[in-house]
Amino acid sequence: MKVIVVGAGVSGLCTAWALVKKGVEVTLLEQGPIPNPLSASGDQHRIIRRAYGGQTGYQRRIGAAYEAWDALWDDLGAKHLVDTGFLIVSQTGRDEAVDYRQGLVDGGFPVEDLSPTDAAARYPFLDAGTIHSAAFSPEGGVLLCQRVAVGLRDWLRRAGADVRETTKVSAVDTDNGRVTLATGEALVADHVVVTAGAWVLDLIPALAASLTSYRTAVAYLAPPEDLRAAWEAAPAILDVGGTVDGYVLPPVAGTGLKVGAGVHKVPCKADDRRVPEPGEGERIRDLFGPPFARIGDYRVTEVVTCAYTFTRDEHFFAKLSPRATIVSACSGHGYKFGAAVGRCVAQGVVSGDREAMRSWLEARD
Ligand SMILES: Cc1cc2nc3c(=O)[nH]c(=O)nc-3n(C[C@H](O)[C@H](O)[C@H](O)COP(=O)(O)OP(=O)(O)OC[C@H]3O[C@@H](n4cnc5c(N)ncnc54)[C@H](O)[C@@H]3O)c2cc1C
């Protein structure tokens, strides 16, 4: 069987990996380099956590996500996951952080409650006077996305897959398994898997009925010198409390300290506004004080723009055509499922039971 995979973010790379392991002849086409810094998967790191709060379908699948990553680490000969645990900070006792904590308790996950003074003693970058409470769970961490991408790209090539960078697809014929490249060259396979992230709307505009693409940006920060060691030992922070929907990735394994906030995202086409705006990093940074003390002392070192898709209810998306499967593991929480999504899509394509595949991805059971 021959399969073309369009797009080498985490979904495409992992689908190619799982297909190759099933003996499929794979061609993987990526418009940029691998990793592509413009893709949703191309940044330095992403959060993974076992507790999934209200999204019960994904809660039931998180064990499969960890199992799939473990299988991938075995193949790559390296674990690109740092088990930092994760922290939730509530500023008011009524914000979303409280719901996340309750999700941990309800799910029977280990959780350690911290008073403001205990939290600030353990994590000195917190301003105790601005927080209501904090909770730590050891079952989560930081996935090193760029290392995952490089590891998979090289593994795929060693395994005989045809991995083509700077190869843009301009059209997909979903009925006939045919892909046209920007150069005009046509490729045909038994099946095409489209994992094109936010660009899927350029390839198949009708999907705008189900998917909306957004632009956001994250800021990398250099903390004040006296807080550097505290940050290097910090857990991932899933929610900083308040109303900004803010999260923090600690500087682990050579990565940077990164902050991002849900309130910063706006509807946008994948290629639009990809240059950071003047002062954008400082605006993102300032969303984090509170709960961090001395936020103005953090220097913005880099701002990275991102494009990603959302469905209305934040479940993943799959469209099945006669000779193509279009997958969007999206809505801001898909990276952690990357290896499991790849296994699921490969199983659906090879077995032909793509309805089971769609059901797993959409996670409504
Ligand atoms: C700021 C931010 C923070 C996030 N935080 C988390 C988190 O902490 N935890 C988590 O689990 N998830 C998180 N996510 C979500 C996660 O990053 C995405 O769900 C995941 O990376 C999507 O991967 P993908 O492969 O589907 O898409 P992408 O990574 O966007 O990959 C699509 C690829 O297809 C290529 N492509 C597109 N069109 C073409 C074409 N025509 N021809 C050839 N190639 C093409 C693109 O160049 C790109 O490389 C976050 C997302 C963002 C933006």
The ligand as a MOL file (V3000), in Angstrom:
LIG
                    3D

  0  0  0     0  0            999 V3000
M  V30 BEGIN CTAB
M  V30 COUNTS 53 58 0 0 0
M  V30 BEGIN ATOM
M  V30 1 C 0.4290 28.4890 21.1160 0
M  V30 2 C -0.0060 27.0750 21.1620 0
M  V30 3 C 0.1310 26.3570 22.3380 0
M  V30 4 C -0.2670 25.0250 22.3780 0
M  V30 5 N -0.0650 24.3280 23.5320 0
M  V30 6 C -0.3330 23.0020 23.5560 0
M  V30 7 C 0.0120 22.2440 24.6980 0
M  V30 8 O 0.5880 22.7670 25.6730 0
M  V30 9 N -0.2710 20.9250 24.6840 0
M  V30 10 C -0.8730 20.3200 23.6240 0
M  V30 11 O -1.1150 19.1230 23.6910 0
M  V30 12 N -1.1740 21.0090 22.4960 0
M  V30 13 C -0.9060 22.3340 22.4480 0
M  V30 14 N -1.1790 23.0660 21.3190 0
M  V30 15 C -1.8180 22.3910 20.1760 0
M  V30 16 C -0.8130 21.6520 19.3150 0
M  V30 17 O 0.3510 22.4130 19.1080 0
M  V30 18 C -1.4870 21.3070 17.9810 0
M  V30 19 O -2.7200 20.6370 18.2260 0
M  V30 20 C -0.6080 20.3900 17.1320 0
M  V30 21 O 0.7190 20.8720 17.0790 0
M  V30 22 C -1.1960 20.3140 15.7200 0
M  V30 23 O -0.3360 19.5440 14.9250 0
M  V30 24 P -0.6530 19.2970 13.3910 0
M  V30 25 O 0.3820 18.3720 12.8920 0
M  V30 26 O -2.0900 18.8850 13.2520 0
M  V30 27 O -0.5490 20.7400 12.6960 0
M  V30 28 P 0.7770 21.5920 12.3990 0
M  V30 29 O 1.7790 21.4040 13.4590 0
M  V30 30 O 0.3640 22.9930 12.0930 0
M  V30 31 O 1.3760 20.9200 11.1000 0
M  V30 32 C 0.8560 21.0950 9.8250 0
M  V30 33 C 2.0110 20.9790 8.8520 0
M  V30 34 O 1.5110 20.8870 7.5330 0
M  V30 35 C 2.3460 21.6490 6.6870 0
M  V30 36 N 1.5630 22.0230 5.5100 0
M  V30 37 C 0.4300 22.7520 5.5060 0
M  V30 38 N -0.0310 22.9140 4.2480 0
M  V30 39 C 0.8300 22.2640 3.4490 0
M  V30 40 C 0.8810 22.0950 2.0410 0
M  V30 41 N -0.0410 22.6230 1.2560 0
M  V30 42 N 1.9010 21.3790 1.5290 0
M  V30 43 C 2.8480 20.8240 2.3520 0
M  V30 44 N 2.8540 20.9860 3.6870 0
M  V30 45 C 1.8470 21.6940 4.2370 0
M  V30 46 C 2.7030 22.8520 7.5460 0
M  V30 47 O 3.8400 23.5450 7.0550 0
M  V30 48 C 2.9190 22.2000 8.8900 0
M  V30 49 O 4.2650 21.8010 9.0880 0
M  V30 50 C -0.8150 24.4140 21.2450 0
M  V30 51 C -0.9590 25.1350 20.0530 0
M  V30 52 C -0.5380 26.4470 19.9990 0
M  V30 53 C -0.6290 27.1910 18.6940 0
M  V30 END ATOM
M  V30 BEGIN BOND
M  V30 1 1 1 2
M  V30 2 1 2 3
M  V30 3 2 2 52
M  V30 4 2 3 4
M  V30 5 1 4 5
M  V30 6 1 4 50
M  V30 7 2 5 6
M  V30 8 1 6 7
M  V30 9 1 6 13
M  V30 10 2 7 8
M  V30 11 1 7 9
M  V30 12 1 9 10
M  V30 13 2 10 11
M  V30 14 1 10 12
M  V30 15 2 12 13
M  V30 16 1 13 14
M  V30 17 1 14 15
M  V30 18 1 14 50
M  V30 19 1 15 16
M  V30 20 1 16 17
M  V30 21 1 16 18
M  V30 22 1 18 19
M  V30 23 1 18 20
M  V30 24 1 20 21
M  V30 25 1 20 22
M  V30 26 1 22 23
M  V30 27 1 23 24
M  V30 28 2 24 25
M  V30 29 1 24 26
M  V30 30 1 24 27
M  V30 31 1 27 28
M  V30 32 2 28 29
M  V30 33 1 28 30
M  V30 34 1 28 31
M  V30 35 1 31 32
M  V30 36 1 32 33
M  V30 37 1 33 34
M  V30 38 1 33 48
M  V30 39 1 34 35
M  V30 40 1 35 36
M  V30 41 1 35 46
M  V30 42 1 36 37
M  V30 43 1 36 45
M  V30 44 2 37 38
M  V30 45 1 38 39
M  V30 46 1 39 40
M  V30 47 2 39 45
M  V30 48 1 40 41
M  V30 49 2 40 42
M  V30 50 1 42 43
M  V30 51 2 43 44
M  V30 52 1 44 45
M  V30 53 1 46 47
M  V30 54 1 46 48
M  V30 55 1 48 49
M  V30 56 2 50 51
M  V30 57 1 51 52
M  V30 58 1 52 53
M  V30 END BOND
M  V30 END CTAB
M  END
